[in-house]
Every structure is written in structure tokens, then in C-alpha cells.
Amino acid sequence: MYWTIPASSSGGSIVLSDLPWDPSWNRADNTLPQALAIRLRSGTEGNAVQVDVSVLLNVLTTKDTLNTLKSLPEEIVGSYFAHLNQSVILEGLVRYGIEPLEIKVVTNKPSTPNPPKIVNKTVSLRVEAVEEDLTSYRLSLHNVGPLAITAFATWVLDQNSRKISGRSVDSGPSGPVIPREAVYRVQVEKGLVGGSASPERLIATPPQPVQVVIQTAVLANGIYEGDEGETALILGLRLGRKLQGIRVMAILKNMLEKTVSAEQVFTDTIAQVRALPVRADRLTVEEGMAQYPALPASASRIFQEGVQRGLAAGQGRMTSHLREYERAKVQNPGQSFASFWEDVRGQYERDLN
């Protein structure tokens, strides 16, 4: 497989769980370190690539806190350096029952270019340019229409018109994604790219014909161009996030007004967040659809799916804040309960206004 390393010195990271396990390693023996996955963090050091390797350990605990559910214990394996076209062996993995992996630094350019066929279902968006690397396409989308665009979606399809990947962008409360006459650059993933390994070499998979489809564009007046199903999903997701944001604001208000201990408030809040609804009833869907009269009634099921995804995303966002607070308490025991949650409430107020 290929992993794109950002050009910045801070690099990026990836977690791999489909690993070559050592068959002689007793994975039921709790006296041995048992890895569930490895994390690779990349960066640049001069003209070399640095890869920091760590393992995520399967350590079970009896204390069920949001923090332990968030992440597993991580243990550093080592740091490795390689220049372009150089390979390194991650030998330190053998200490965790994983056979050594070989990684090689290659240029992020395909040996055989595979420009996609562009299918544009919109009127207001025009594809000005397409750039390609080993893992993705980057499109320059020009808004040539009379109105700003608040959301759009792109798909990548294989030669059999099956969806490989997709990308939707919604402005939310921050304003249009693409103002009139503006150009927006969006990256869409090619999906799995790689080849078959042999002892002598890596045999690259021949590139397959693909299509990049501009599925829909939602205009500032609520009218859309393109696929009604994808539009319904985007607008439903938007509504679900907003509805959950309103409920979370009520929870935050209650948190900051309670006079009991911070620990009790936090425990109560966890229970309230877990109880947030993630299903959309018929009335919510009907009222939401009424806000977008251009959507046909046949899109209501997909709209409902979008609302439910938005509700789940809103619940997940607040859960992430709860985890963040737990980590902040550990790192800074003097962390102010009120100031932390006032900051969080300010984020939600900005998003909802």
C-alpha cells in the first residue's frame, strides 16, 4: 500500500491493524506484550524521511472511563530514517509478535498517469484542472454560477461505476464554501492503491480507468444542481448536526448552572450525552424536508439517513469534548471546570449563530 507523507516537517500519521503476525507468538499469553495495531508517524529531517513507530497495546482495564475507551496504551518501538528510494526494516516490531515490515520512500507520482474521466452533474461548477498523485486526485472547482455554493459532493467511481470514495463539503455556519467566481481545490482519494509483493520486487497494480463525478452543488438559496439523493444526504446531515447542537447547548447551560460538585456534574453530563437521540422521527423529517421544497418526496428516506448521521456526529462531537476534559484534568490538575466548558459553549454558540 502507499501512504502519502505531507511535505511539512510535522508530517502525518497512520494506524495499521492488518499486520503480518508471528505465528509462533502466543497471542493469548498476557505476560507477553500483545499489540492490536501499529502507528506510524512521519516527518522530514533534512532530505530524509523520519518514521516513528509505536504499537497500540491490548491492555484491558476494569475502569470504564471515556479516556480508556478513547485510546489504547501506546508504546514506542523506535525511529527510522530513509532517503528517496531507500528501504528500512522495522525490526523492533518482533518484540511484539509482529514480523518485521519493510518500508520504502518513493516519489508521490504515478509511474503511469491515469487521468480520470470527469462527469459533471452541476451547472455552476466547472473543473478547471486535475492533478494526480499515487493516492488521490486534486480538483480545482470554479464557481461560474450566479450564486455562492454552500455545499458540494464528489465521487470517484471505478470502471464498473462502483463508488470507490467520496467527498462532501458543507460550509455550515461559516459562510459559503465557494463564493461567486471563486476557485476551490478539493482532494478525492483513489481508494486502495498498491501491488503484489514478491521476494524480488513490488509488482505495481496497473491503473484502472476511473471517473470523478461532481455529484451535486447546493446554492445559497437552497436550490441544488445535480443528484437529489446526495443533496438530501448533505442537507439532512446539516439539519441533524444543528438539532443536536441545540440539545448540547442546553446540556452545557445546565452544566454551568449546577451548584453540585464538578465531579457529579461531569458524571451526570456523560449520562445525558449518551442519552441524546440519534434517530430521526417522521415529524422531524417532514419539517426538515419542508425547508427545501426543491427536494422531491422520494428523497425523504435519504434525508432521514442524513439527519441521523448528523445527530450521531453531534453526539460524537460532545463526547470528544468530554474525553478532552478528562485528558486536560490529568495533564493539568488545576484545570478550571467552568472555564473549559465556557470555551466549549462559545464554540457551539458560534456554530449555531
C-alpha positions as CSV (number, residue, x, y, z in Angstrom):
1,M,0.0,0.0,0.0
2,Y,1.0,3.6,-0.4
3,W,1.0,6.2,2.4
4,T,1.2,9.9,1.4
5,I,3.6,11.8,3.7
6,P,2.8,15.6,3.9
7,A,5.5,18.0,2.7
8,S,5.6,19.8,6.1
9,S,8.1,18.8,8.7
10,S,5.3,17.9,11.1
11,G,4.2,15.1,8.7
12,G,1.2,12.9,9.4
13,S,0.3,9.5,10.9
14,I,-1.5,6.3,10.0
15,V,-2.7,3.3,12.1
16,L,-2.4,-0.2,10.6
17,S,-4.1,-3.3,12.1
18,D,-3.8,-5.8,9.2
19,L,-0.3,-6.9,10.1
20,P,1.9,-10.0,9.5
21,W,1.7,-11.6,12.9
22,D,4.4,-14.0,14.0
23,P,2.7,-17.4,14.0
24,S,4.8,-18.6,16.9
25,W,3.7,-15.8,19.2
26,N,1.2,-16.8,21.8
27,R,-1.4,-14.1,21.5
28,A,-3.4,-15.5,24.5
29,D,-0.4,-15.1,26.9
30,N,-1.0,-12.0,29.0
31,T,2.6,-12.0,30.2
32,L,3.7,-11.0,26.7
33,P,3.1,-7.6,25.2
34,Q,0.0,-8.0,22.9
35,A,-0.3,-5.5,20.1
36,L,-3.5,-4.7,18.4
37,A,-2.1,-2.2,15.8
38,I,0.9,-0.1,15.0
39,R,1.0,3.7,14.5
40,L,3.5,5.3,12.0
41,R,4.2,9.0,12.4
42,S,6.1,10.7,9.6
43,G,8.1,13.8,9.3
44,T,11.0,15.2,7.3
45,E,14.5,15.6,8.7
46,G,16.7,17.4,6.2
47,N,16.3,15.5,2.9
48,A,15.3,12.3,4.7
49,V,12.0,10.9,5.9
50,Q,11.7,10.1,9.6
51,V,9.2,7.4,10.6
52,D,8.4,7.0,14.3
53,V,6.9,3.6,15.1
54,S,4.7,2.7,18.1
55,V,2.4,-0.1,19.0
56,L,-1.1,0.1,20.4
57,L,-1.4,-2.5,23.2
58,N,-4.4,-4.6,24.1
59,V,-4.4,-3.8,27.8
60,L,-7.8,-4.4,29.4
61,T,-8.9,-2.3,32.4
62,T,-11.8,-2.6,34.7
63,K,-12.3,1.2,35.0
64,D,-14.6,2.1,32.1
65,T,-13.9,5.8,31.5
66,L,-14.2,7.8,28.4
67,N,-10.5,8.2,28.3
68,T,-9.7,4.5,28.2
69,L,-12.4,3.9,25.6
70,K,-10.9,6.7,23.5
71,S,-7.4,5.1,23.0
72,L,-5.3,2.2,23.9
73,P,-1.9,2.4,25.7
74,E,0.9,3.2,23.2
75,E,4.5,2.0,23.4
76,I,7.3,3.5,21.3
77,V,9.2,1.0,19.1
78,G,11.7,3.3,17.5
79,S,12.6,5.9,14.9
80,Y,13.7,5.0,11.4
81,F,15.2,7.2,8.6
82,A,15.3,6.7,4.9
83,H,16.0,8.8,1.8
84,L,14.3,8.7,-1.5
85,N,14.3,5.1,-3.0
86,Q,15.8,3.7,0.2
87,S,14.2,0.9,2.3
88,V,14.3,0.3,6.0
89,I,13.2,-2.7,8.0
90,L,11.1,-2.1,11.1
91,E,12.9,-4.8,13.1
92,G,11.7,-3.6,16.5
93,L,8.2,-5.0,15.8
94,V,9.4,-8.5,16.6
95,R,9.3,-7.7,20.3
96,Y,5.5,-7.5,20.0
97,G,4.8,-10.6,17.9
98,I,4.8,-8.8,14.6
99,E,7.1,-9.8,11.7
100,P,9.4,-7.1,10.5
101,L,7.9,-4.7,8.0
102,E,9.8,-3.1,5.1
103,I,9.0,0.5,4.1
104,K,10.4,2.3,1.2
105,V,10.4,6.0,0.4
106,V,9.2,6.7,-3.2
107,T,8.2,9.8,-5.0
108,N,4.5,10.6,-4.9
109,K,4.0,10.5,-8.6
110,P,2.4,7.6,-10.5
111,S,4.7,5.9,-13.0
112,T,1.8,5.6,-15.3
113,P,-0.6,8.6,-15.2
114,N,-4.3,7.7,-15.0
115,P,-6.3,10.9,-15.6
116,P,-9.9,10.3,-14.7
117,K,-13.0,10.9,-16.9
118,I,-14.8,13.9,-15.5
119,V,-18.6,13.7,-15.2
120,N,-20.2,16.9,-14.0
121,K,-23.8,16.9,-12.9
122,T,-23.9,20.5,-12.0
123,V,-24.1,23.8,-13.9
124,S,-22.4,26.2,-11.5
125,L,-19.2,24.3,-11.0
126,R,-16.6,23.9,-13.7
127,V,-13.5,21.7,-13.3
128,E,-10.5,23.9,-14.2
129,A,-7.7,21.4,-13.5
130,V,-7.0,17.9,-12.3
131,E,-3.7,16.9,-10.6
132,E,-2.8,13.3,-9.7
133,D,-0.5,11.6,-7.3
134,L,-0.3,7.9,-6.2
135,T,-3.3,8.1,-3.8
136,S,-5.6,10.9,-4.9
137,Y,-6.8,13.5,-7.4
138,R,-6.9,17.2,-6.7
139,L,-9.6,19.1,-8.5
140,S,-9.8,22.9,-9.0
141,L,-13.5,23.7,-9.0
142,H,-14.6,27.1,-10.3
143,N,-17.9,28.5,-9.3
144,V,-19.1,30.1,-12.6
145,G,-22.8,30.4,-11.4
146,P,-24.8,33.4,-10.2
147,L,-24.9,32.3,-6.6
148,A,-22.5,31.2,-3.9
149,I,-22.2,27.5,-3.2
150,T,-22.8,26.3,0.3
151,A,-22.1,22.6,-0.2
152,F,-21.0,20.1,-2.9
153,A,-20.1,16.5,-3.3
154,T,-17.7,14.5,-5.5
155,W,-17.5,10.7,-6.0
156,V,-14.8,8.5,-7.5
157,L,-16.1,5.5,-9.5
158,D,-14.3,2.5,-10.8
159,Q,-14.6,1.2,-14.3
160,N,-17.8,-0.7,-13.4
161,S,-19.3,2.6,-12.0
162,R,-19.0,1.3,-8.4
163,K,-18.2,4.0,-5.8
164,I,-14.5,3.9,-4.6
165,S,-14.6,7.0,-2.5
166,G,-16.5,10.2,-1.9
167,R,-16.0,13.7,-0.5
168,S,-18.7,16.2,0.5
169,V,-18.0,19.7,1.8
170,D,-20.6,21.7,3.6
171,S,-20.0,25.3,4.8
172,G,-22.3,25.0,7.9
173,P,-22.4,28.4,9.7
174,S,-19.1,29.7,8.4
175,G,-20.4,31.1,5.1
176,P,-20.3,29.7,1.5
177,V,-17.8,27.0,0.6
178,I,-17.2,28.6,-2.8
179,P,-18.2,32.3,-3.3
180,R,-19.2,33.5,-6.8
181,E,-16.2,33.3,-9.2
182,A,-14.0,31.7,-6.6
183,V,-12.0,28.5,-7.1
184,Y,-11.9,25.7,-4.6
185,R,-9.3,22.9,-4.5
186,V,-10.6,19.6,-3.3
187,Q,-8.8,16.3,-2.9
188,V,-10.5,13.0,-3.6
189,E,-9.0,9.6,-2.7
190,K,-8.4,6.9,-5.3
191,G,-9.1,4.2,-2.8
192,L,-6.7,1.3,-2.2
193,V,-3.6,1.6,-4.3
194,G,-0.8,-0.9,-4.2
195,G,0.5,-4.0,-5.8
196,S,1.6,-7.6,-5.1
197,A,4.8,-8.4,-3.3
198,S,7.4,-11.0,-4.3
199,P,10.7,-11.7,-2.7
200,E,12.5,-9.8,-5.5
201,R,10.3,-6.8,-6.1
202,L,6.9,-5.0,-5.8
203,I,4.7,-5.5,-8.8
204,A,2.6,-2.4,-9.2
205,T,-1.1,-2.9,-9.9
206,P,-1.9,-1.5,-13.4
207,P,-4.0,1.7,-13.2
208,Q,-7.7,1.1,-13.8
209,P,-10.0,3.6,-15.6
210,V,-11.9,5.8,-13.1
211,Q,-14.5,8.5,-13.2
212,V,-14.6,11.6,-11.0
213,V,-18.2,12.7,-10.7
214,I,-19.3,16.2,-9.5
215,Q,-22.5,14.8,-7.9
216,T,-24.2,17.9,-6.6
217,A,-23.9,21.6,-5.7
218,V,-26.2,23.3,-3.2
219,L,-26.7,27.0,-3.9
220,A,-27.1,29.8,-1.3
221,N,-30.9,30.0,-2.0
222,G,-31.4,26.3,-1.1
223,I,-31.7,25.2,-4.7
224,Y,-29.5,22.4,-5.8
225,E,-27.9,21.2,-9.1
226,G,-27.2,17.5,-9.6
227,D,-28.0,14.3,-7.8
228,E,-31.1,14.6,-5.5
229,G,-30.0,11.7,-3.3
230,E,-26.6,13.2,-2.4
231,T,-28.2,16.6,-1.9
232,A,-30.8,15.1,0.5
233,L,-27.9,13.4,2.4
234,I,-26.0,16.6,2.8
235,L,-29.0,18.7,3.8
236,G,-30.2,16.0,6.3
237,L,-26.7,15.9,7.8
238,R,-26.7,19.6,8.2
239,L,-30.1,19.6,9.9
240,G,-29.1,16.7,12.3
241,R,-26.0,18.5,13.4
242,K,-27.9,21.7,14.1
243,L,-30.6,19.9,16.1
244,Q,-28.0,18.1,18.2
245,G,-26.1,21.3,18.7
246,I,-29.2,22.9,20.2
247,R,-29.6,20.0,22.6
248,V,-25.9,20.1,23.5
249,M,-26.2,23.8,24.2
250,A,-29.0,23.0,26.7
251,I,-26.8,20.4,28.4
252,L,-23.9,22.9,28.6
253,K,-26.1,25.6,30.1
254,N,-27.3,23.1,32.7
255,M,-23.7,22.1,33.5
256,L,-22.6,25.6,34.1
257,E,-25.6,26.4,36.3
258,K,-25.5,23.4,38.7
259,T,-24.2,24.0,42.2
260,V,-23.1,20.4,43.0
261,S,-19.5,19.2,42.7
262,A,-17.8,19.3,39.3
263,E,-17.3,15.5,39.5
264,Q,-21.0,15.0,39.9
265,V,-21.9,17.4,37.1
266,F,-19.4,15.6,34.8
267,T,-20.9,12.2,35.7
268,D,-24.4,13.5,35.0
269,T,-23.3,15.0,31.8
270,I,-21.8,11.8,30.5
271,A,-25.2,10.1,31.0
272,Q,-27.1,12.9,29.3
273,V,-24.8,12.9,26.3
274,R,-25.1,9.1,25.9
275,A,-28.9,9.5,26.1
276,L,-29.0,12.0,23.2
277,P,-31.3,10.8,20.4
278,V,-29.7,9.6,17.3
279,R,-32.9,8.5,15.5
280,A,-35.0,11.0,13.4
281,D,-38.8,10.7,13.8
282,R,-41.2,11.3,10.9
283,L,-42.2,14.8,12.1
284,T,-38.5,15.9,12.2
285,V,-38.0,14.6,8.6
286,E,-41.2,16.2,7.3
287,E,-40.4,19.6,8.8
288,G,-36.8,19.4,7.6
289,M,-37.8,18.5,4.1
290,A,-40.3,21.4,4.1
291,Q,-37.3,23.8,4.4
292,Y,-36.1,22.6,1.0
293,P,-39.1,22.5,-1.3
294,A,-36.9,21.7,-4.3
295,L,-36.2,18.2,-2.9
296,P,-38.8,15.6,-4.1
297,A,-40.7,13.5,-1.6
298,S,-38.9,10.4,-2.9
299,A,-35.7,11.8,-1.2
300,S,-37.2,11.6,2.3
301,R,-35.6,8.3,3.2
302,I,-32.1,9.5,2.3
303,F,-32.8,12.8,4.0
304,Q,-33.7,10.9,7.2
305,E,-30.5,8.9,6.9
306,G,-28.6,12.2,6.7
307,V,-30.4,13.6,9.7
308,Q,-29.5,10.5,11.8
309,R,-25.9,10.7,10.7
310,G,-25.8,14.4,11.8
311,L,-27.4,13.5,15.1
312,A,-24.7,10.8,15.7
313,A,-22.0,13.2,14.6
314,G,-23.3,15.9,17.1
315,Q,-23.3,13.3,19.9
316,G,-19.8,12.2,19.0
317,R,-18.5,15.8,19.0
318,M,-19.7,16.4,22.6
319,T,-18.3,13.0,23.6
320,S,-14.9,14.1,22.2
321,H,-15.1,17.3,24.4
322,L,-15.8,15.1,27.5
323,R,-12.7,13.0,26.6
324,E,-10.7,16.1,26.1
325,Y,-11.7,17.4,29.5
326,E,-10.6,14.1,31.1
327,R,-7.2,14.3,29.4
328,A,-6.9,18.0,30.4
329,K,-7.5,17.1,34.1
330,V,-4.7,14.5,34.0
331,Q,-2.2,16.9,32.3
332,N,-3.2,19.9,34.4
333,P,-4.9,19.1,37.7
334,G,-5.7,22.7,38.2
335,Q,-7.8,22.9,35.1
336,S,-10.9,25.1,35.7
337,F,-14.1,23.2,35.1
338,A,-16.1,26.4,34.4
339,S,-13.5,28.0,32.0
340,F,-13.1,24.8,30.0
341,W,-16.9,24.3,29.4
342,E,-17.4,28.1,28.8
343,D,-15.0,27.8,26.0
344,V,-16.8,24.8,24.6
345,R,-20.2,26.6,24.9
346,G,-18.7,29.5,23.0
347,Q,-17.8,27.2,20.1
348,Y,-21.4,25.9,19.9
349,E,-22.8,29.4,20.1
350,R,-20.7,30.5,17.1
351,D,-21.7,27.4,15.1
352,L,-25.4,27.9,15.8
353,N,-25.5,31.7,15.1
